[in-house]
């Protein structure tokens, strides 16, 4: 075998070795399994317009107490109201419940005084996500235990993306995901609001619009909604959590 042939064989063997190493690395990548939850979109109910201010005050007090009870029972992981910037003014808020069964989600949601009184109506969808959603609740409990939570729950703003095409939502958010700016995300099944939901660690819609405007994948067929929740939601995507 001449020198040139030997060199070609060495290069070929090196290429094969690199390919095998690459495949082995890919095979050992840790993939976080997805879990299925229920998302409840709360919208303005059929009786809302006819309920007087005093009764509304009573309903909302019961609504907040019921949220706390469901969280204490490990049923409700994340909740929060929508802000003014939203595509449908009927949207009021969401629950993310730790059950894949929509009938169970319906049973839990129907304990809400607002739903019972018709101040709210509920839309149900399955939500499949690899994000560790329970982490937000655990962190808040730690804050309460240490006295950091105080009387107020530490509410802050987020931007929620509702995309009508799941693949475009996943790809377009990759830069923000690498920066740990996507608090949580996943596929919606059975919702007219979209097929992909993501919450960005950005406090207002205009900033989210600017950050996503360079992505042609999310230029159309999506809504960016103002949303509020406890500040521990932002910690879900912190390094080391997943």
PyMOL commands that set and color helices and strands:
alter all, ss='L'
color gray80, all
select helices_A, chain A and resi 3-27+48-50+53-72+102-109+113-117+134-146+166-172+174-178+205-212+216-218+231-235
alter helices_A, ss='H'
color red, helices_A
select strands_A, chain A and resi 35-44+76-81+91-97+120-129+155-163+182-189+196-200+222-230
alter strands_A, ss='S'
color yellow, strands_A
deselect
rebuild
show_as cartoon
